[in-house]
Amino acid sequence: MGRKYEKIIDGMKVYTDQEIGNALKQAGFSEIRTAHHGKKTWIAILARKGKQDNK
């Protein structure tokens, strides 16, 4: 559904959850989790970059 807006709005690009996850991985993020809402166009993403101090 979002792809139709690419034709209407100049310069707009719609990405899939997999494309976003791959871009984050290339940027150095790890523990990437993406979820696409089955009936909506929503994508939720969680990612971590760098080490985290657990103190």
C-alpha positions in Angstrom: 0.0 0.0 0.0 2.8 2.4 0.9 4.4 2.0 -2.6 1.5 3.9 -4.1 2.6 7.1 -2.3 6.0 6.9 -3.9 4.3 7.7 -7.2 2.2 10.5 -5.6 4.8 12.2 -3.4 8.0 13.4 -5.1 11.1 12.0 -3.4 9.3 9.7 -1.1 10.7 6.2 -0.6 9.0 3.4 1.2 11.2 0.7 2.8 10.3 -2.8 4.0 11.1 -4.0 7.5 13.8 -6.3 6.0 15.4 -3.4 4.0 15.5 -1.2 7.2 17.0 -4.1 9.2 19.7 -4.7 6.6 20.6 -1.0 6.5 20.9 -0.9 10.3 23.2 -4.0 10.2 25.4 -2.3 7.7 25.5 0.8 9.9 26.9 -1.3 12.8 23.8 -2.1 14.8 23.2 -5.5 16.3 20.4 -7.3 18.0 18.0 -5.9 15.3 14.4 -6.9 15.6 11.8 -5.7 13.2 8.1 -6.3 13.2 5.6 -5.4 10.5 2.0 -5.2 11.6 0.1 -7.6 9.5 -3.0 -5.5 8.7 -1.4 -2.0 8.9 1.5 -0.3 7.3 3.3 0.1 10.6 6.9 -1.2 11.2 8.5 -1.3 14.6 12.2 -1.6 15.0 14.5 -2.2 18.0 18.3 -2.2 17.5 21.4 -1.8 19.6 24.7 -0.2 18.7 27.9 -0.6 20.7 28.4 -2.2 24.0 26.1 -1.5 26.9 27.4 -1.2 30.5 25.1 -3.2 32.8 26.3 -1.6 36.1 
